[in-house]
Amino acid sequence: MVEPTSLTYKQKILLYLSNHQRQDDMQEKQEDITQKGISQNVGISRTHLSRLLSSLSKQDLVKEKMAPVAGHNRKMKTYSLTSQGFEMAESILDELSETSIKIIQGEEEKTMPLTKIKKETDGELDLLTCISLLENKDDHSIDLQEHGVFEPVKMIEEVPELKELYGREEEMQKMKRWIESNKSVLVVLGRKGYGASSLAANFIRGLEERHVLWISLKDTTKKKIEDRLSHFLEKIGKGTEDIIDVLISQKAVVVFDDYYEMGSEIVTFLKKFLDHLEKSDPLKIIVTGREGTPVYERFYRKEHVNKGVVEELNISPLDQDNAQNILREDIKEEALDRIMMFTKGSPLLLKLLREGDKEKLCELTPWGKEQISLLMYLKTETKDR
């Protein structure tokens, strides 16, 4: 049986090219089957590779062809397997399939055939990378985090139900710019019903290269927050002796949702968190809260904004075009003006109006039954009537 740690460079080249054999029939090739691409992916110098390719060609295992290469103006030497070379690569794979390895990801361990590694890790780890990581090891195990293979942990079960977003393209672009900046904290502020939580939820679901933790601040305590942070760190395979110090060094996004009328212990905890953060830290924090939260209830100060540690994102009311989109009706201008006067462009109130939910509108607003009935009538005032 072939041991992964005893493979020769020739065998590695055959395995590598077997994964790219489909290019043999393509007129334009990709750079990964040129000497440069093979050298980088197999982990061998160009000089050594050139000699090995020449030897493999003489053995009728590899064939060389001058061909157009994507991104290059001139033809280049490209390489593929002969039928004999492909058979040899398949034979090596068959023997490697008898080797099992253990993949460690935080608290979880999985044992799988070596040749299934790419599929089982969703493409994060290919066969040759795995073989390289196993070199100089006594056992057949790979710790993904230890070797820099990143598998993000998502603890987002507390995220509110994902809702449709209208007219928030500008805010989403600002959030994308923030995540790439050196600012550590983003505070998303809006009136109740303006969709701060929905905006944050939509944003974090698109993050693929970071761990993500969502913490609802509604009816919680400092102890519950600390427990959730500890559990999060355990899931990504980190110690929990000093939660804040460990967390700020992680490539993660932590969302504290619904910061409103917080108790002093939670405000103090978040202040302590902020004091530990520096702009160079990989950790990112998003806090959703209410517009108009008094200064004395906030966990950050104006100086944090001025120094570029905290960025504020204020959510505006929706305009009439987006209100029309939510209501899904082409409402007369005068009727729409009156609806906007009542709802002040609140996505939540507009959705409740669309759904005809009088009970919820009565619960969330100071409107009486007559006003709600008027709104229900106004939404039927379409231009085709």
Summary of the structure (lengths in Angstrom):
residues: 385
radius of gyration: 28.9
end to end distance: 79.9
largest distance: 90.6
contacts: 1141
relative contact order: 0.09
helix: 46%
strand: 17%
